[in-house]
Amino acid sequence: MPKLSDVATVARKVGAAGNSGSKSIRVNTIEFDLTEIGYCSRLVREIHEAAEGGPPGCGFDYRGGHFGCCAAKTEHTLKTAGLSVIGDPQPGAIVCFNHPPNGKRCKYCGRRVGHIAIYIGENMIVENTSSLSRGPGTHIHHLTEGLRQRISGYYNAFPAIVAEEVDVDKWALPWVQRAIDEGLLTGYPDGTFRGRQPVTRQELAVALVRLKDISSLNSRLSDE
């Protein structure tokens, strides 16, 4: 089961290759073209595919369609699925940015496309951009103040943790892991689950809202 740390590892490797001037890099089964521009959403999806070990070419159906045709569609789907980050993001989180007022529209869904990247910690992101000041292509960049002001949200497509018997009773492991995989529970920022720790009313409220959001998404998908 891949974790956020696996996403961060792949993203750093891909971004470092871009910064070094490489034209491409293969990670697990995924081939990254580091000079192509205008595919920020696909880069984020492919980084997750590589973190999971492939297979490549899953397209929009990868992981149930969480990764859409553009940055705006991907953010909408992740938010609806209850995968928003509560508190500070960890390396491997997806970071989304508001679109410029006159930004181009996605040819598939019609949304203004926005921008999307992978946060790798220490105020750094891995992104694919057509910006001449930050690229063009795929690179590691600092989150400048201008970019930070455009951030619309952080999201975890993979769990920050994987439940282990040291933290959770053996009989409960599959149920706890399913709750993590579905985005209902995310653990703590230090990567622990603390399965034997009492739940606060605040934590319960977050879990209930996520459950409602996930149920609503599943209902809409079944109606389509």
C-alpha positions in Angstrom: 0.0 0.0 0.0 1.6 3.3 -1.1 1.9 6.2 1.4 2.4 10.0 1.1 6.1 9.5 1.7 6.2 7.3 -1.5 4.6 10.1 -3.5 7.2 12.6 -2.1 10.1 10.3 -3.0 9.0 9.9 -6.6 8.2 13.6 -6.9 11.7 14.6 -5.6 13.3 12.1 -8.0 11.4 13.5 -11.0 11.8 17.1 -10.1 15.6 16.7 -9.4 16.0 15.1 -12.9 14.2 18.1 -14.4 16.4 20.6 -12.5 19.5 18.8 -13.7 18.6 19.2 -17.3 17.5 15.7 -18.1 14.9 15.3 -20.8 13.2 12.3 -19.3 13.3 9.8 -16.4 11.7 6.4 -15.8 10.4 5.7 -12.3 9.1 2.2 -11.8 6.9 1.7 -14.9 6.2 5.4 -15.6 8.2 7.4 -18.2 8.2 11.1 -17.5 8.8 13.6 -20.3 10.5 16.5 -18.4 10.5 19.0 -21.3 6.8 18.8 -22.2 4.7 21.6 -20.9 1.0 22.1 -20.0 0.3 18.8 -18.3 0.4 19.7 -14.6 -2.6 17.5 -13.7 -1.2 14.5 -15.7 2.2 14.9 -13.9 0.5 14.7 -10.5 -1.4 11.6 -11.6 1.6 9.9 -13.1 3.7 10.6 -9.9 1.0 8.7 -7.9 1.0 5.9 -10.5 4.8 5.6 -10.1 4.5 5.6 -6.3 2.0 2.8 -6.6 4.2 0.9 -9.0 2.1 1.3 -12.1 0.6 0.2 -14.4 0.9 3.2 -16.7 -1.7 4.4 -19.0 -4.6 4.3 -16.5 -5.7 7.8 -17.6 -8.7 9.4 -15.9 -9.9 6.1 -14.5 -6.9 5.8 -12.2 -8.0 5.3 -8.6 -11.6 5.7 -9.4 -11.2 8.9 -11.3 -9.7 11.0 -8.5 -7.3 12.5 -11.1 -9.4 14.4 -13.6 -8.8 16.0 -17.0 -7.4 19.3 -15.5 -6.2 20.7 -12.2 -9.7 22.2 -11.4 -11.5 18.9 -12.1 -9.0 17.0 -10.0 -9.3 19.4 -7.1 -13.1 19.2 -7.3 -13.1 15.4 -7.2 -10.5 15.2 -4.3 -12.5 17.8 -2.3 -15.8 16.0 -2.9 -14.2 12.7 -1.8 -13.3 14.3 1.6 -9.5 14.1 1.0 -8.7 17.7 2.0 -5.8 18.1 4.4 -6.7 19.3 7.8 -3.8 21.3 9.3 -0.3 21.5 7.8 0.4 19.4 4.7 3.0 16.6 4.7 5.4 15.9 1.9 3.5 14.0 -0.8 0.4 16.1 -0.5 -1.3 17.5 -3.6 -1.4 21.3 -3.7 -3.9 23.1 -5.9 -3.9 26.8 -7.0 -6.7 29.1 -8.1 -6.9 29.8 -11.7 -6.3 33.3 -13.1 -9.5 35.2 -14.0 -8.6 35.0 -17.7 -7.1 31.5 -17.6 -7.8 29.0 -20.4 -10.6 26.5 -20.1 -10.2 22.8 -20.2 -11.3 21.3 -23.5 -12.9 18.3 -21.7 -14.8 19.8 -18.8 -15.0 23.5 -19.6 -13.5 24.6 -16.2 -10.8 27.2 -16.0 -7.9 24.8 -15.6 -6.0 26.3 -12.6 -2.7 24.6 -11.5 -1.7 21.6 -9.5 1.6 20.3 -8.1 3.1 18.0 -5.4 4.3 19.5 -2.1 7.6 17.9 -1.1 8.3 19.8 2.1 10.4 22.8 3.1 8.3 25.2 1.1 9.1 23.3 -2.1 6.9 21.8 -4.9 7.4 19.7 -8.0 5.3 21.0 -10.9 5.0 21.0 -14.6 4.6 24.5 -15.9 4.8 26.6 -19.1 5.9 29.6 -17.0 9.2 31.0 -18.4 10.2 32.2 -14.9 9.7 28.8 -13.2 10.3 26.5 -16.2 9.2 25.6 -18.6 8.8 21.9 -18.1 9.0 19.8 -14.9 11.1 21.1 -12.0 11.4 21.6 -8.2 10.5 25.1 -7.3 10.1 27.2 -4.1 6.6 28.2 -3.2 6.9 31.9 -3.8 4.7 34.4 -1.9 2.8 34.9 -5.2 2.1 31.2 -5.5 1.2 30.8 -1.8 -1.5 33.5 -2.2 -3.0 31.4 -5.0 -3.2 28.1 -3.0 -6.8 26.9 -2.9 -6.2 23.6 -0.9 -4.0 20.6 -0.1 -5.2 17.0 -0.6 -3.9 13.5 0.3 -4.8 11.0 -2.5 -2.8 8.3 -0.5 -2.9 7.8 3.2 -0.2 9.4 5.3 0.1 6.1 7.2 -0.5 2.4 6.8 -2.1 0.7 9.8 0.3 -1.6 11.6 -0.3 -4.1 14.4 2.0 -2.1 16.8 -0.6 0.7 16.7 -3.8 -1.3 16.1 -5.2 -4.6 17.4 -4.8 -7.3 14.8 -8.5 -8.0 14.4 -9.2 -4.3 13.5 -6.3 -3.9 11.0 -8.4 -4.4 7.8 -11.2 -2.1 9.0 -8.8 0.6 10.0 -6.8 0.4 6.8 -10.0 0.6 4.8 -11.1 3.7 6.7 -7.6 5.2 5.9 -7.8 4.2 2.2 -11.3 5.7 1.8 -10.0 9.0 3.3 -12.3 8.8 6.3 -9.4 8.7 8.8 -6.0 10.2 8.0 -3.9 9.7 11.2 -1.7 12.4 12.7 0.9 14.7 11.2 3.8 12.6 12.6 2.6 9.6 10.6 1.1 7.7 13.5 -2.5 6.4 13.8 -2.7 6.1 17.6 -5.4 3.4 17.4 -5.7 3.1 21.2 -6.0 6.8 21.9 -9.5 8.2 22.7 -11.2 10.2 19.9 -12.0 13.9 20.7 -15.3 15.5 19.7 -13.4 17.6 17.1 -11.8 14.5 15.5 -15.2 12.8 15.4 -16.8 15.8 13.7 -14.1 15.7 11.0 -14.7 12.0 10.4 -18.5 12.3 10.2 -18.2 15.2 7.7 -15.8 13.1 5.6 -18.2 10.1 5.8 -21.0 12.3 4.5 -18.9 13.7 1.7 -17.7 10.2 0.6 -21.3 8.9 0.8 -22.6 11.8 -1.3 -19.9 11.2 -4.0 -20.6 7.5 -4.2 -24.3 8.2 -4.6 -23.7 10.7 -7.4 -21.3 8.3 -9.2 -23.9 5.5 -9.0 -26.5 7.7 -10.5 -24.3 8.6 -13.5 
